[in-house]
């Protein structure tokens, strides 16, 4: 049985004309703009879509819209991959927290955040300074060593400045404790004594506790610096794995992949049907 070709006529007849017409139909409906987030991305998508059109050579609006949808699905998948990549890079840039190091096995000792934020300063001189200041802080803890206090600024200026800064940050009952550094030589000893005498023992001890915790952490980190360097990659891998497990992107990837495969199958069936129809039309015209 021969199927007769319809007498209806409309639109271009040549292959080139049909191709151009179908592409224009797809592009004139703001198809590209619907998925583009910026004018620059719209240009990129149009070039991307042109590659699909050149590969599949659709004829008619139906096939062209199918190819367009394939391009959209592939574009969304690429965009998702770019977003994922950027998020992962951002995660890797976030400084590793002390808790992450503790969870990885570094152990807890003192104020680790203080030491971790100063890894680049962890020179032998820096470590020795904290070793010395740890001993000084412990010697002052819970008792007022007047002899040491009187000579502290002169004999240990770095520790004095650190203690001065720390005591100033201590608050009791909402009142800021002020520890004034003197600059008059003849009254230096008297004013140092008066300054310490005016500082509540609880505030002084709290400041010393803070210094002890910071210096202990510096010494702990310096002893385990090789372990810390080795744990960095382990911590970052764990961070990325947690991100991948909690993200829904893998499901979106799968959905886009299934849709792409389905539309590709439909397009191939449509083009196969068109070819068969054209063969029948040619045979009918010969009769």
C-alpha positions as CSV (number, residue, x, y, z in Angstrom):
1,X,0.0,0.0,0.0
2,X,1.3,3.4,-1.0
3,X,0.8,6.4,1.2
4,X,0.1,9.4,-0.8
5,X,1.9,12.6,0.0
6,X,-0.2,15.5,1.3
7,X,-1.0,18.3,-1.1
8,X,-0.6,20.9,1.6
9,X,2.4,23.1,1.2
10,X,4.0,25.7,3.4
11,X,7.5,26.9,4.3
12,X,10.8,26.2,2.5
13,X,11.3,23.0,0.5
14,X,15.1,22.8,0.3
15,X,17.2,21.1,3.0
16,X,19.0,24.4,3.6
17,X,15.8,26.4,3.8
18,X,14.2,23.9,6.2
19,X,17.3,23.9,8.4
20,X,17.5,27.7,8.6
21,X,13.8,28.1,9.2
22,X,13.8,25.6,12.0
23,X,16.8,27.2,13.7
24,X,15.2,30.6,13.5
25,X,12.0,29.3,15.0
26,X,14.0,28.0,18.0
27,X,16.1,31.1,18.6
28,X,13.4,33.8,18.1
29,X,11.4,32.7,21.0
30,X,14.0,33.8,23.6
31,X,14.8,30.1,24.2
32,X,18.5,30.9,24.9
33,X,17.7,33.8,27.2
34,X,15.5,31.6,29.4
35,X,18.4,29.6,30.7
36,X,21.2,32.3,30.5
37,X,22.0,34.1,33.7
38,X,23.8,37.0,31.9
39,X,24.2,38.5,28.5
40,X,27.7,37.0,28.4
41,X,26.4,33.5,29.2
42,X,23.6,33.9,26.6
43,X,26.3,34.3,23.9
44,X,28.1,31.3,25.2
45,X,24.9,29.2,25.2
46,X,24.0,30.2,21.6
47,X,27.4,29.0,20.5
48,X,27.0,25.8,22.5
49,X,23.5,25.3,21.0
50,X,24.9,25.9,17.5
51,X,27.2,22.9,18.0
52,X,24.2,20.7,18.8
53,X,22.4,22.0,15.7
54,X,25.4,21.3,13.5
55,X,25.8,17.8,14.9
56,X,22.1,16.7,14.7
57,X,21.1,18.7,11.6
58,X,17.4,18.9,12.7
59,X,14.6,19.6,10.1
60,X,11.5,21.3,11.2
61,X,10.4,23.0,14.4
62,X,9.8,19.7,16.2
63,X,13.3,18.3,15.7
64,X,14.9,21.7,16.3
65,X,13.0,22.1,19.6
66,X,14.2,18.6,20.6
67,X,17.8,19.5,19.8
68,X,17.4,22.8,21.7
69,X,16.2,20.8,24.7
70,X,19.2,18.5,24.5
71,X,21.4,21.6,24.5
72,X,19.6,23.1,27.5
73,X,19.9,19.9,29.5
74,X,23.6,19.6,28.7
75,X,24.2,23.3,29.5
76,X,22.4,22.9,32.9
77,X,24.6,19.9,33.6
78,X,27.8,21.8,32.8
79,X,26.6,24.7,34.9
80,X,25.9,22.4,37.8
81,X,29.4,20.9,37.5
82,X,30.9,24.5,37.5
83,X,28.9,25.4,40.6
84,X,30.0,22.1,42.3
85,X,33.6,22.8,41.4
86,X,33.5,26.3,42.8
87,X,31.9,25.2,46.0
88,X,34.5,22.6,46.5
89,X,37.3,25.1,45.9
90,X,35.7,27.4,48.4
91,X,35.5,24.6,50.9
92,X,39.2,23.9,50.4
93,X,40.0,27.6,51.0
94,X,38.3,27.7,54.4
95,X,41.0,27.5,57.2
96,X,41.1,24.2,59.0
97,X,39.6,24.5,62.4
98,X,41.3,23.3,65.6
99,X,38.4,20.9,66.2
100,X,39.0,19.3,62.8
101,X,42.6,18.7,63.8
102,X,41.5,17.3,67.1
103,X,39.0,15.0,65.4
104,X,41.8,13.9,63.0
105,X,44.0,12.9,66.0
106,X,46.2,15.8,66.9
107,X,45.1,15.8,70.5
108,X,43.8,18.7,72.6
109,X,46.4,20.8,74.4
110,X,45.8,24.5,75.4
111,X,44.2,27.0,73.1
112,X,44.8,25.4,69.7
113,X,43.1,28.1,67.7
114,X,45.8,30.6,68.9
115,X,48.6,28.3,67.7
116,X,46.9,27.2,64.5
117,X,46.4,30.8,63.4
118,X,50.2,31.3,63.8
119,X,51.6,28.3,62.0
120,X,53.6,30.5,59.6
121,X,55.2,32.2,62.7
122,X,56.2,28.9,64.2
123,X,60.0,29.5,64.1
124,X,62.4,28.2,66.7
125,X,62.6,31.7,68.1
126,X,58.9,32.0,68.4
127,X,58.6,28.6,70.1
128,X,61.4,29.4,72.6
129,X,59.7,32.7,73.4
130,X,56.5,30.9,74.3
131,X,58.4,28.3,76.3
132,X,60.0,31.1,78.4
133,X,56.7,33.0,78.7
134,X,54.9,29.8,79.8
135,X,57.4,29.4,82.7
136,X,56.9,33.1,83.6
137,X,53.2,32.9,83.6
138,X,53.2,29.7,85.8
139,X,55.6,31.4,88.3
140,X,53.1,34.3,88.6
141,X,50.0,32.2,88.7
142,X,48.0,32.3,92.0
143,X,50.6,34.3,93.8
144,X,52.0,37.9,93.5
145,X,55.8,37.5,93.0
146,X,56.6,41.2,93.9
147,X,60.3,40.8,92.9
148,X,59.4,39.5,89.5
149,X,56.6,42.0,89.0
150,X,59.0,44.9,89.8
151,X,61.5,43.9,87.1
152,X,59.0,42.4,84.6
153,X,58.9,45.3,82.2
154,X,62.7,45.7,82.2
155,X,63.8,42.1,82.1
156,X,60.9,40.6,80.0
157,X,59.5,43.4,77.9
158,X,57.7,41.0,75.4
159,X,56.0,39.1,78.2
160,X,55.1,42.4,79.9
161,X,53.5,43.7,76.8
162,X,51.6,40.4,76.3
163,X,50.4,40.4,79.9
164,X,49.5,44.1,79.6
165,X,47.4,43.4,76.6
166,X,45.7,40.3,78.0
167,X,44.8,41.9,81.3
168,X,43.2,44.8,79.5
169,X,40.9,42.4,77.7
170,X,39.7,40.7,80.9
171,X,36.4,41.9,82.3
172,X,34.9,41.4,85.7
173,X,31.2,42.4,86.3
174,X,31.2,44.3,83.1
175,X,34.1,46.6,84.2
176,X,37.1,46.9,81.9
177,X,40.3,46.4,83.8
178,X,43.0,48.9,82.9
179,X,46.7,48.1,83.1
180,X,48.7,51.2,82.3
181,X,52.2,50.9,81.2
182,X,54.4,53.6,82.8
183,X,57.0,55.7,81.0
184,X,58.6,57.7,83.9
185,X,61.8,56.0,85.0
186,X,62.0,57.4,88.5
187,X,58.4,56.2,89.3
188,X,58.5,53.0,87.3
189,X,58.7,50.5,90.2
190,X,56.1,52.3,92.3
191,X,53.7,52.6,89.4
192,X,54.1,49.0,88.4
193,X,53.4,47.9,91.9
194,X,50.4,50.1,92.1
195,X,49.1,48.9,88.7
196,X,49.4,45.3,89.7
197,X,48.0,46.0,93.2
198,X,44.9,47.6,91.6
199,X,44.3,44.6,89.4
200,X,42.1,42.0,91.1
201,X,43.9,38.7,91.6
202,X,41.1,36.9,89.8
203,X,41.6,39.1,86.7
204,X,45.3,38.7,86.8
205,X,45.0,34.9,87.1
206,X,42.5,34.8,84.2
207,X,45.0,36.7,82.0
208,X,47.8,34.3,83.1
209,X,45.6,31.3,82.4
210,X,44.9,32.6,78.9
211,X,48.7,33.1,78.3
212,X,49.4,29.6,79.7
213,X,46.8,28.0,77.4
214,X,48.1,29.9,74.3
215,X,51.8,29.0,75.0
216,X,51.0,25.4,75.8
217,X,49.3,25.1,72.4
218,X,52.2,26.6,70.6
219,X,54.6,24.1,72.2
220,X,52.2,21.3,71.5
221,X,51.8,22.2,67.8
222,X,55.5,22.7,67.3
223,X,56.1,19.2,68.6
224,X,53.5,17.8,66.2
225,X,54.1,20.0,63.2
226,X,54.9,17.0,60.9
227,X,51.7,15.2,62.0
228,X,49.7,18.4,61.4
229,X,51.0,18.7,57.9
230,X,50.2,15.1,57.2
231,X,46.6,15.5,58.5
232,X,45.8,18.5,56.2
233,X,45.0,16.4,53.2
234,X,43.1,13.9,55.3
235,X,40.9,16.6,56.8
236,X,40.2,18.2,53.4
237,X,39.3,14.9,51.9
238,X,36.9,14.3,54.8
239,X,35.4,17.7,54.3
240,X,34.8,17.2,50.6
241,X,33.3,13.7,51.2
242,X,30.9,15.2,53.8
243,X,29.9,17.9,51.3
244,X,29.3,15.4,48.5
245,X,27.2,13.1,50.8
246,X,25.0,15.9,52.0
247,X,24.6,17.6,48.6
248,X,21.6,16.9,46.4
249,X,23.7,17.6,43.2
250,X,24.3,13.9,42.5
251,X,20.5,13.4,42.2
252,X,20.2,16.5,39.9
253,X,23.0,15.0,37.8
254,X,21.1,11.7,37.5
255,X,17.9,13.5,36.6
256,X,19.5,15.6,33.9
257,X,21.3,12.5,32.5
258,X,18.0,10.5,32.3
259,X,16.2,13.4,30.7
260,X,19.0,13.8,28.2
261,X,19.0,10.1,27.3
262,X,15.2,10.1,26.9
263,X,15.2,13.2,24.7
264,X,18.0,11.9,22.6
265,X,16.1,8.6,22.0
266,X,13.0,10.6,21.0
267,X,15.0,12.7,18.6
268,X,16.5,9.6,17.0
269,X,13.0,8.1,16.6
270,X,11.7,11.3,15.1
271,X,14.5,11.6,12.6
272,X,14.2,7.9,11.7
273,X,10.5,8.4,11.2
274,X,11.2,11.4,9.0
275,X,13.6,9.5,6.8
276,X,11.2,6.6,6.4
277,X,8.4,9.1,5.5
278,X,10.7,10.8,2.9
279,X,11.4,7.4,1.3
280,X,7.7,6.7,1.0
281,X,7.1,10.2,-0.4
282,X,9.8,9.6,-3.0
283,X,8.3,6.3,-4.0
284,X,4.9,7.8,-4.3
285,X,6.1,10.6,-6.5
286,X,7.7,8.1,-8.9
287,X,4.3,6.4,-9.3
